[in-house]
Amino acid sequence: MEKRKALEGLLSRDKAAAILLDPRGAFVDVPATLKVRPVLRLHVGERFRDSDLRVDDWGVCQTLTFPVGRHACRIPWAAVFGIGPRDEDSAWVWPEDLPEGVMVEARTEGLPEGVAESAPPAPPRWTPKVIPGGKAR
């Protein structure tokens, strides 16, 4: 499943979603304090105050609030390796896009109720339990 379609499907259903990304990637714009780890989970959506969410062919842009203040985040699709419901510990994961040294544990259960109607068929579901130091493949 295409990343954009997965995100748009969740946003149409829940008005919010979680994005798993490598914040160290080229063209990723998040607060500098968050660019030191290989994995970052951001919540994006229309539920947030003064939402300026934009999802397009380039990626995802939204001003988000962090402990250090508000930041206009820019996340290209190349940096995204997982997308899931905001309130669940699961996500669609694109294994080929995992950062070097990061693994996730596979899970075979189906999609949450309602996602199948709002998004095209997905690759296998994964639980994003990040294990630093592992091999990506």
C-alpha positions in Angstrom: 0.0 0.0 0.0 1.2 3.4 -0.8 2.2 5.5 2.2 0.1 8.5 1.2 -3.1 6.4 0.8 -2.5 4.7 4.2 -2.2 8.0 5.9 -5.2 9.6 4.1 -7.3 6.6 4.9 -6.6 6.9 8.6 -7.1 10.6 8.6 -10.4 10.3 6.9 -11.5 7.8 9.6 -9.9 9.2 12.8 -8.8 12.7 11.9 -5.4 11.8 13.3 -2.6 9.3 12.8 0.9 8.3 14.0 3.8 8.5 11.6 7.0 6.5 12.3 10.0 8.1 10.7 13.8 8.4 10.7 14.2 12.1 11.7 17.9 12.0 10.6 16.9 11.8 7.0 17.6 14.4 4.3 15.0 17.1 4.1 13.3 16.1 7.4 12.5 19.2 9.4 11.7 18.5 13.1 13.1 20.1 16.3 16.9 19.5 16.5 16.6 17.7 19.8 14.5 14.9 18.1 17.0 14.3 15.2 19.4 12.3 17.3 17.5 9.0 17.4 16.8 6.6 14.5 13.1 6.5 15.2 10.5 9.2 15.9 6.8 8.8 16.3 4.8 11.9 15.5 1.0 12.4 15.7 -0.5 14.4 12.9 -4.0 15.3 12.0 -6.9 17.7 11.8 -7.8 17.3 15.5 -4.9 19.5 16.6 -5.2 23.2 17.5 -4.8 25.5 14.5 -4.2 22.5 12.2 -2.3 23.4 9.0 -1.9 19.7 7.9 -0.8 19.2 4.3 -0.4 15.7 2.8 0.8 15.6 -0.8 3.2 13.8 -3.2 6.2 15.2 -1.4 5.2 14.1 2.1 3.6 15.5 5.3 3.8 19.0 6.6 2.2 20.3 9.8 3.0 22.7 12.7 3.1 20.6 15.8 3.6 21.4 19.5 6.7 20.0 21.4 8.1 20.7 24.8 10.4 23.2 23.2 7.5 25.0 21.5 5.7 24.9 18.1 7.6 23.7 15.0 6.7 23.6 11.4 7.5 19.9 10.6 8.3 18.7 7.1 8.5 15.0 6.6 9.3 13.5 3.1 7.8 10.1 2.3 11.3 8.7 2.0 11.8 9.2 5.8 8.5 7.5 6.7 8.7 3.8 7.4 5.4 3.3 9.3 1.9 4.7 9.6 -0.7 3.7 12.1 -3.7 4.7 14.2 -2.7 7.4 16.7 -4.0 5.6 19.8 -2.8 2.1 19.0 0.6 0.4 19.3 0.6 -0.9 15.8 1.3 0.3 12.3 1.7 -0.6 8.7 5.5 -0.8 8.2 7.5 -0.7 5.0 10.5 -2.9 5.9 12.5 -1.7 3.0 12.5 1.8 4.5 13.5 0.9 8.1 16.5 2.9 9.3 19.8 0.9 9.5 20.0 -0.9 12.8 16.3 -0.9 13.5 14.0 -3.9 13.6 10.3 -4.4 14.4 8.4 -7.5 15.7 5.9 -9.0 13.2 2.3 -9.4 14.2 -0.2 -11.2 12.0 -3.6 -9.9 13.3 -5.9 -8.0 11.0 -6.6 -4.3 10.7 -8.5 -2.4 13.3 -12.3 -2.2 12.7 -13.1 0.3 9.9 -9.6 0.7 8.5 -10.2 -1.8 5.7 -13.1 0.3 4.4 -11.1 3.6 4.4 -7.8 2.3 3.0 -6.8 -0.2 0.3 -5.4 -3.6 1.4 -2.3 -3.3 3.5 1.0 -5.1 3.8 1.3 -7.3 6.9 0.7 -5.5 10.1 3.7 -5.0 12.5 4.0 -3.9 16.1 6.6 -1.1 16.1 8.7 -2.4 18.9 12.0 -0.8 17.9 15.1 -2.8 18.8 18.1 -0.5 18.4 21.3 -2.3 17.3 19.5 -4.9 15.2 19.9 -5.5 11.5 17.2 -4.0 9.4 17.0 -7.1 7.2 
